[in-house]
């Protein structure tokens, strides 16, 4: 009985803290797609999908950051190359950007050789509020955006009330990946 009372108090306290501070309880993650599902979803039209291992030199990192205006942290981005009949058709890049306080894991398909976004999908969402960024009406705004587009919140990407920080994180991340493609991935041969 003492254990149950202690557990009930702990649950009540955790719930109260969540309400007061808007925090997601420890371990609470909304998983929309696993890595395997995400890659298959965005590169499903490719005959062959290969993981891309790229060594990025400091000049490329500087160019990506300068052109996108977003820090490029090595080790955070993982990409796949999709090819058909020996020709690259697209890349899928998995990345994390901070929403309000926690990372949002997402995947972006970048069409090759156009360098435009073909799809943006959320994989994991860890914030207590703002999950509206997973709505198709928000994600579809990125379709067709390339390095020559602003890809900026409240410019060519509509903001979401109550999800501004998550929307900004995803918008900045998409812009960063477009410039990563233009600087590094565009020149890679078919694997």
URGIKA-V712707 format. One record per residue. N is the residue number from 1. RES is the residue in one small letter. NEAR is the number of other C-alpha atoms within 10 Angstrom. Layout:
N;RES;NEAR
N;RES;NEAR
//
This chain:
1;x;6
2;x;7
3;x;8
4;x;9
5;x;10
6;x;11
7;x;12
8;x;12
9;x;12
10;x;12
11;x;12
12;x;12
13;x;12
14;x;16
15;x;15
16;x;12
17;x;14
18;x;14
19;x;12
20;x;9
21;x;9
22;x;13
23;x;18
24;x;18
25;x;14
26;x;8
27;x;7
28;x;12
29;x;14
30;x;15
31;x;12
32;x;16
33;x;17
34;x;12
35;x;15
36;x;8
37;x;13
38;x;23
39;x;23
40;x;15
41;x;16
42;x;22
43;x;25
44;x;13
45;x;14
46;x;17
47;x;13
48;x;17
49;x;21
50;x;13
51;x;14
52;x;17
53;x;9
54;x;11
55;x;9
56;x;12
57;x;9
58;x;9
59;x;10
60;x;16
61;x;19
62;x;14
63;x;17
64;x;24
65;x;17
66;x;14
67;x;16
68;x;22
69;x;14
70;x;17
71;x;14
72;x;20
73;x;11
74;x;10
75;x;7
76;x;10
77;x;14
78;x;16
79;x;20
80;x;19
81;x;26
82;x;30
83;x;21
84;x;14
85;x;9
86;x;12
87;x;15
88;x;21
89;x;20
90;x;28
91;x;30
92;x;29
93;x;26
94;x;23
95;x;23
96;x;20
97;x;20
98;x;19
99;x;22
100;x;19
101;x;13
102;x;16
103;x;17
104;x;23
105;x;22
106;x;24
107;x;28
108;x;26
109;x;30
110;x;32
111;x;22
112;x;20
113;x;15
114;x;16
115;x;23
116;x;22
117;x;26
118;x;22
119;x;21
120;x;26
121;x;22
122;x;23
123;x;21
124;x;20
125;x;23
126;x;24
127;x;23
128;x;19
129;x;16
130;x;19
131;x;16
132;x;17
133;x;23
134;x;20
135;x;11
136;x;11
137;x;11
138;x;16
139;x;19
140;x;16
141;x;17
142;x;22
143;x;15
144;x;15
145;x;21
146;x;23
147;x;20
148;x;10
149;x;12
150;x;14
151;x;22
152;x;17
153;x;18
154;x;12
155;x;9
156;x;14
157;x;18
158;x;16
159;x;19
160;x;17
161;x;10
162;x;13
163;x;17
164;x;19
165;x;19
166;x;28
167;x;29
168;x;23
169;x;20
170;x;27
171;x;23
172;x;20
173;x;25
174;x;29
175;x;25
176;x;24
177;x;28
178;x;27
179;x;27
180;x;25
181;x;23
182;x;20
183;x;17
184;x;17
185;x;22
186;x;19
187;x;10
188;x;12
189;x;10
190;x;14
191;x;15
//
